[in-house]
Structure formats: C-alpha cells, structure tokens
C-alpha cells in the first residue's frame, strides 16, 4: 500500500509540474508592437497572441480595408528605389491603380560638400523603409511581399498594420497641395524653407497632379536641378 501511494504522489507531482510549466509559458508570451517610425529589428521572432492584436489584424477570415490607408514596407538595405520601381511595375502589370495609390520613400534634399563643390543630394530619412497608400486586402499580400527588394510589411509577425492618423500627420504623408495655377515654367521663385532657404530658383516645370515644382538653382557657378513642394516657395513678381 505504501509503494502505491508513493507512486500516486509522484504522478501528481509530475502533473502539477507540467501544468505550472504550461502556465508559465503562456504568461511569458507577449506582444511587442512598437511605433512604426521607431521600428528597429524586423527579424525579432516574438510570439504574438491573437488577443493582443488590434481587431483589424485578428484572424477572422479574409481581410479587406474599406478605404485607403498608409502602410509601411521593409526593404533590403539600399533597395528602397528598386522596391519602389518594381512596385510601380506591379501596379501597371496587374492594373492595381484602384487599390494602390501612392508609393513614398521618406527623404530630404540636403546641401553637402564634395571636394571643393557644394551639391544637393537626396538623403533618405528612414533607410530600408517605404510607405504605400492602398486599400489593403489579403489578396494582395503575396503580390506585394514577393516584389523584388521588399522583405515584408511592418507589423506584428509581418501582418500589415496601418498607420494611425496621428502617425500620418507626424510624417506629413498627407500634405495638402496648393498649386498656384499662375505659376509657369520660366517664373522666378524664392525658396522659403529647407537647405536652400533664401535662394532664388527658376521654374522648369510643374506637376499639376502632385504639385511638385522642378526648378534650377544657381549655386557656385552652376545650375542645380531641385524638386520643391509648393509650400517651400514664394513667387517673385
């Protein structure tokens, strides 16, 4: 009788240990969804519980947005332009103009010195990331993530997580474009912000759709081509 009781006690102790281990493992499983702009390690393999995800990311069947939203894509280092170009080709090939509206690489023009010359260079502000405005649906996931140069969406376990309105505003992704229709090629403008603030420029052309102004700036004895936003210039009459 004593041997049987000892065996039963040992079994009960083992079962309790297994239950305790399972409880500990479940408790230690957490979600780590940081701010998109501060995303650092996309290769981190953290398990995400379904209940920890935002409602729009929970596995409730096929997902389809009801309106355009901004998403962030992660690219191979130095492949931002390649990814952008290939995505545009995908949009054209599969006629996705009504699903994918804008592709944007965060960058800024800076004035830098090379040798004894000052030149304007386009510098990426968030290397290895590009932004895409789209009506996301699960039917497009493979099409986008298999595009050359792209490693995947930024989000928990690679699940697309749209930017919040606050993030869109902070990153100035939805800048309202006010194009002065009286501004024409050949007009002279003064640059009011950015690294060339205070310089004058001669307008080469204007993209009426995006509002971008292409102009020539005379720096150190030579003309430099620049791309400006309407909010950066003031017309000189």
N, C-alpha and C positions, 0 to 999 in steps of 0.2 A: 504493500500500500504506500509506503514512504517513497519508493522509487517512482511509482506512477505519479504521485503528487509533485515530485521534483521535476519530472518531465513536463507535466502540465504547466508548472510555473515558468519553466524555461521557454515553452512555446508562447505563453502570454507575454513574457518579456520581449521576445523577438518581434511579435506582432506590434507591441507598443513602440518599439524602436523604429520599425518600418513606417508606422503612422506618423511618428514625430519627424522622421526624415522627409516624408512627403509634404507635411505641413510646412516645414522649414523651406523646402524648395519652392513651394507655391508662394509663400510670403516674400521670398527674396526676388521673385520675378517682377521686374518693374518696367515702366515705360520711360524712355528718355527722348522726349520731343522738344528740342530747343528752338530758339528763334532762328528763322531761316538765314538771316543775314550773318549769324554767328556760327553757322554750321561749320564744323572743323573736320571731324573724322567720319567720312561716309562709309568706311569699311568696318566700323564697330558692329559687332554681332550681338546686340542686346535683344533679348526676347521681349516682345510686346504683347501684353494681354489684350484680348479683344475688347474687354470692358474699359480699358484705359484709352482707347482710341476715340477721336471725335466721332459723332454719329455718322457723318458722311463717309467715314472710312471703314465702318464695320461691315463685316461680310454678310450683307443682306441680299445678295444676288447681284445681277448686273447693275453697274453704276453708270449714270449719265447726268451731267450737270444740266441745269435748266437755263443757264446764262453763261456768258464768257467770264472766265476768271483767270487770274495770273498764277502760274506755276513756275517752279524753279527746276532746271535740269542741271545735273552734274556732268561735266565733260572731262576727258583726259586732259592733263596739263598741256597748255599750248594749243589745244584743238578747238577753242571756242569758235573761231571763224570758220573752221572746217565743218563743225557741227551745225552752225547757223546756215551755211551754204547748202549742206546736204538736206537739212530740214526744209528749206525753201524748195528744193527739188522734189522732195516727197510730197509737199503740198500741191505742187504743179502736177506731178505724176498721177496722184490719186484724187485730184480735184477736191481738195480739202479746204478751199477758201472760205467756206461757210462754217468751218469748225476751228481752224487755226487762223488767227487774225494778225498777230504781231510776234516777232522774234527779236529779242533785245539783248545786246551784250553790254553790261554796265562798263562805261569807260568815260574818260575825260581827256580833253586836249590840254597838254602842258607844254610850256616853253622850256627847252633844255639846251644845254651847250654841248656840241660835238666838235672837238678840236677847237678852232677859233671862230666857229659859227654858232649862231643860235637858230634852232629849228623847232618846229611844232611837231610833237609826236602824240599819237593817240595811245593813252595808257589805260589798261584795264583796271577797274577799281575792285572787282571781285573775280580774280583769276579762277578758272575752272568752273564757272557758273554762267548759265544763260537763262533768260526769262522768256516765257512763252505765254501769250494770252490766247486762250482757247476754250471751247466748250468740250470739256473732257468727257470721255466715255471709255469704258473698258475695252471697246472695240479698237481703240487707238493705242492702247498701251504697248503692244508688241511693235507696232509700226514705228512709234517714236523711240522706244528704248533700243531698238535694233539699228537705228540710224548711226552711221559711222561717226565716231567722235563722241557719242553720248554713252555714259555709263548707267544712267537711270534718273528717275525722279528723286527730288529731295523730299523726304518724308519718312515716317516710321516703317522700317523694313521695306523701303522702296515704294511704299504706297503713296501715290500723288496727294500732296497736302496743299490746298490752295492758300495763297497769301491772304491775310486779313486785310480789311480796308485800311487799317492803321499802317500796316507794313507797305501797302501800295502807295499810300500818301507819303510816308517817310522816304521811300525810294524814288519818289517823283515819277512813277511809271505812267501816271495818267495826267500828265501836264496838259492843260487846255491850250490849244494852239490858236493864237490870234494873229492871222496874217494880214498885214496891211496890203490890200489889193492894189494900192497905188505904187507900191514898191516894185521896181522893174530892174531888169538887167542893165547895168551901167550906172545905177544910182550909187551915191556915196553914203555910207552909214558910219556911225561911231559905235564902237564896241563898248558896252557899259559894264560887263561882268566877265569873269573868267581870267585866264592868264594874260590875255591881250587887252584887258580893260584900258580904255583911253586911246587905243589905236583907231585909225580910220581904215575902212575897208571898202573895196569896190565890188558891188554885187555882180556875180557872174550869172547865176540862175537861181530860181526859187521853185521848190517842190510844193505846189499848192495843196497836195494831198496831206503831206506830213508837216508842212510849214517850215521845213529846213531851208536855210539860206546858205548858198555856196558863194563864197567871196574870195577876193585876193587881198592880202595884206602885205604891204611893203616893209620888209624887215632887213636891216643890214645890207642894203643894196640889191635885194632881190625880192620877187613876189613869192608869197607862200599861199597855197590854197587852204582855206579853212571852211569848216562846216559850223554854222551857228544856228541857235534857236532864236525865234522872233523876240523872245524876252531879253535877249542879250544885246540887242542893237537899238539904236535910235537914228532915225533918218535925219540927214543933214540937208536942209533946204537951201 
